Amino acid sequence: MINKVNKNLNEKFEWSEINYSKVKKIIK
């Protein structure tokens, strides 16, 4: 159960990191 939650959190974090880097490129 905890592992499943951690996996979801990690995926969300990676996804937001990817979006953040895309946004930074667009802003520049």
Beta strands, then each sheet from edge to edge (+ up, - down):
end
